[in-house]
Amino acid sequence: MEKRKIINFNNLKFEPFDNYGVVVPGMSWHKISYNKQNGGQGTYVLKMEPGSKSLPHEHTGFEEFLMLDGELIDPDGKIFKKGDFISFAPRSKHSSQTINGCLVLVFMRGVNKAI
């Protein structure tokens, strides 16, 4: 089937994460269906290296993600761990950091705005 896409998580090719117009150090992604020009809809795998931080941002639509490996920490101290599914509502704001690195499956429904 030509419209089917199969992703093997053991063989992903990651590119520098540049969703906000600048490369964020320590962050890379593998776009599965994410398309910024199509309203920021779709899915991608995000890899964060140990000690990396995301830029503070606001969600214009829902952002949901599944922690595949490692841990991610939000500014309020909440730690997301492997197996956690997190849902951020539109207009929510945050940033995240990781101490030891993590791998995250992200489902986007709108382009995030850096703040």
Buried (B, 14 or more C-beta within 10 A) or exposed (E): EEEEEEEEEEEBEBEEBEBBEEEBEBBBBBBBEBEBEEEBBBBBBBBBEEEBBBBBBBBBBBBBBBBBBBBBBBEEEEEBEEEBEBEBEEEEEBBBBBEEBBBBBBBBBBBBEBE
